[in-house]
């Protein structure tokens, strides 16, 4: 599956182009009466964004920042004009013990990406690689939400929120609507 979107902020002259492609493959599954008992899924997501204009709004910076694409880095970190990232996951799904679609999940991941361009609303030019590897333990509530805790080891780059730290842990929640 893939998506491509373009956004324009009226009156300000900001444009952003966002594209992603996602592929998933179940490599093992064990079911009982239609419910998942155990499965392993490989997932890969490629994300690219380009933002330009006279004034880059905070909303656009949040949506397009390079740091938001690499786990272990923050949403507004490394806001370069162009960035591309790949997120690779091995998802180990536990049993749907009580209700279908509600289960625990362990994710093992490696993220790598490159950002280049002007930083936010400045004339400062920056480029560089970011990379992380780690794991997450989630509890999935059907197609609507999952929440859990994530630990990322920073392979390339620094998280300004945690200066000098190579391991960054955070509570995570994803809401789909």
Buried (B, 14 or more C-beta within 10 A) or exposed (E): EEEEEEBEBEEEEBBBBBBBBEEEEEEEEEEEEEBBBBBBBEBEBBBBBBBBBEEBBEEBBEBBBBBBBBBBBBEBBBBBBBBBBBBBBBBBBBBBEEEEEBBBBBBEBBBBBBBBBBBBBEEEEBEEEBBBBBBBBBEBBEEEBBEBEBBBBBBEBBBEEBEEEEEBBBEBEEEEE
